[in-house]
Amino acid sequence: MGTNIADVLIIGGGPVGIYGLYLTGLHHLKTVMIERLSRLGGQLEHLYPEKPIYDVGGFPLVTGHELVVRLLEQANQYPHDVYTNTVATGVIRHGDLWQIETTQGTFTAKSVIITAGIGEFLPRRFNDPAIDRFEGRGLYYTVEHLEDFRGHRVLIIGGGDSAADWAMAVAPRAERIWMIHRRDGFQCHADSLAKLKNLSNVSLLTHHELLAVDGSYAVDGAQIRHNQSQRVTRLDVDRIIVAIGLIPGTDIFRDWGIELNGHELAVNSAMLTNLPGILAAGDIVSYPGKVKLISVGFGEVATAVESARRYLPTVSVRDNAVSNLLG
């Protein structure tokens, strides 16, 4: 691995990273991708394969899995090397080259584009044993099969886009849906909210929180509490989807010397980090006016690839640096 110098090394095989593979191939750049999971696709493939997506150009509606399949079809027009089950653990600068240390060995590249999403995307949980014990028995932190909800009465917890998307996806199959949020309004797209309000089997409840889940083995009810009046209501549900966010896992990049803004990598308008030759795109980046959409990530990685192309001619690979690096 270390003797094979890539023009670009992409860290992260989600939709933005896969689109980056296509773009580097378009410019005939020698590209390597590393992905920590067993297959490419990121959150869409591993957490939301059947989740409907509405905000990608050219697709009025596409599932996460379908979008990943189309992106791979596009990227695989060009040669590249992909290593799955490979976790980036460190980075070392050697002359004009970057040496990326991973669980599967060391990779060497002239430039690096980080498209790692929010890192190790773990669903945010209640961390309450009385609730979490129902996972796999009617309580879902991730949804793989929409048919699990056909004919059922469903409680969806969360007020953002993920919660709204799940509500719209499940509504045609479910008998009844309650979507609750602890705040005084929902933070999802206005269009999603308008569509949900027009669905006869969907009830939207603000200022409500999950208090308890009923059932001896599987979910057979939920108690929700109005956090203003403290009034408790029991809902006759047998399915619960928890969509209260993901836990970011990006602090490793701080150890690399990359400047972070909170849990996100700080970049400029060219998608450059503070380290020369290291760029980033997608949900992992932060800059003024940032909007977290897949379509925006596609534009960002296009900019990152163009910035890498401009950077590559400035890389002078000195003979002694290469010999020292490659042993």
C-alpha positions, -999 to +999 in steps of 0.1 A: +000+000+000+027+024+010+046+019-023+017+029-044+013+067-044-022+080-051-030+114-065-060+115-042-070+094-012-107+097-002-116+089+034-152+079+037-174+059+012-208+076+017-227+092-012-205+123-013-173+102-013-186+079-040-195+110-061-159+121-055-147+088-069-166+096-101-151+131-103-115+120-098-120+093-124-134+119-148-100+137-145-080+104-146-066+110-112-051+079-095-075+075-066-078+053-035-108+052-012-109+038+023-141+030+042-144+018+078-176-003+071-179-035+052-194-019+021-198+016+006-229+038+010-225+054+044-256+063+064-279+057+034-269+021+030-263+011+066-290+031+085-316+042+059-316+019+029-354+023+024-357+059+036-371+081+008-350+110-002-366+140-019-338+166-022-314+152-048-315+168-082-332+147-109-349+124-084-384+134-072-380+105-048-353+079-044-345+055-016-311+055+001-301+022-014-312+031-049-292+063-048-261+044-036-265+019-065-267+047-091-237+065-076-216+034-077-227+027-113-215+062-122-182+060-102-173+025-115-169+038-150-133+046-140-106+026-123-099+032-086-089+011-055-114+008-027-106-007+007-135-015+030-132-025+067-104+000+068-103+027+096-080+057+093-061+061+125-034+087+119-017+109+094+020+118+089+035+144+066+065+132+047+079+159+025+052+167+000+033+135+006+007+124+032+010+090+048-024+078+061-021+051+088-051+027+089-061-006+105-052-023+072-018-008+066-004+025+054-015+045+023+005+073+006-011+101-013-003+135-027-037+149-015-065+137+008-102+144+006-122+136+038-158+127+031-165+109+064-199+124+071-202+127+109-177+100+115-189+069+133-226+075+129-243+060+159-280+067+165-286+088+196-303+066+221-323+072+253-298+053+273-326+042+295-327+004+301-365+005+306-368+019+270-338+005+252-347-031+262-374-030+235-350-025+206-356-053+181-390-059+197-409-030+183-385-001+190-363+010+161-332+032+162-326+022+126-351+011+100-342-015+074-376-027+062-407-004+058-429-035+057-422-039+094-448-011+099-476-023+076-509-023+095-493-011+128-498+019+150-466+038+151-450+064+173-422+085+158-400+105+181-382+135+167-388+168+150-362+170+123-360+159+087-353+122+095-384+119+117-405+136+090-391+114+062-399+083+082-434+095+089-441+101+052-425+067+043-444+047+069-478+066+065-490+046+034-484+014+053-493+021+089-528+022+104-520+053+125-490+075+133-482+099+161-451+121+156-440+139+188-414+165+194-403+180+227-401+216+214-429+240+203-424+233+166-409+208+141-376+216+124-382+196+093-386+211+058-417+232+054-429+210+025-426+179+046-445+194+074-473+205+051-476+171+036-477+154+070-505+178+081-526+166+052-523+129+060-554+117+078-536+090+097-508+112+111-511+133+143-484+159+151-478+167+187-454+193+200-442+198+236-444+160+240-417+136+252-416+098+256-420+089+292-422+051+292-428+021+269-454-004+279-451-042+273-439-073+290-418-084+260-426-064+229-439-029+226-477-027+232-480+010+242-462+042+250-468+069+276-460+104+265-459+136+286-467+171+277-437+190+291-457+222+297-488+208+315-471+175+326-502+157+315-495+120+306-512+103+277-510+066+268-509+058+231-519+024+218-489+017+196-468-014+188-440+002+168-417+031+179-392+048+157-366+070+175-351+097+152-335+121+177-302+124+158-268+108+154-237+111+176-208+126+158-175+108+159-150+132+143-126+141+171-099+119+156-093+146+130-085+171+158-057+148+168-044+150+132-040+188+136-070+197+115-089+227+127-124+218+139-155+240+144-172+220+171-174+185+157-169+196+121-139+203+100-133+240+092-128+246+055-127+276+032-147+282+000-122+259-018-129+231+007-093+234+020-086+226+056-057+243+075-034+215+064-019+217+029-033+191+005-060+179+029-095+189+019-130+179+030-166+179+019-201+168+030-217+168+064-183+168+081-174+203+070-182+237+085-181+271+069-204+302+069-237+295+053-233+257+053-264+237+044-265+200+052-280+184+022-267+155+000-270+178-030-248+204-013-223+177-005-221+168-041-212+204-050-186+205-022-168+174-033-167+187-068-150+218-055-127+197-034-116+176-064-110+208-085-089+222-056-069+190-054-063+192-092-049+227-087-028+215-058-012+185-074+011+203-098+026+221-069+036+188-052+073+181-059+081+146-049+118+147-040+138+115-046+152+114-011+117+120+005+102+092-016+130+068-008+129+076+029+091+072+029+089+040+009+119+024+025 
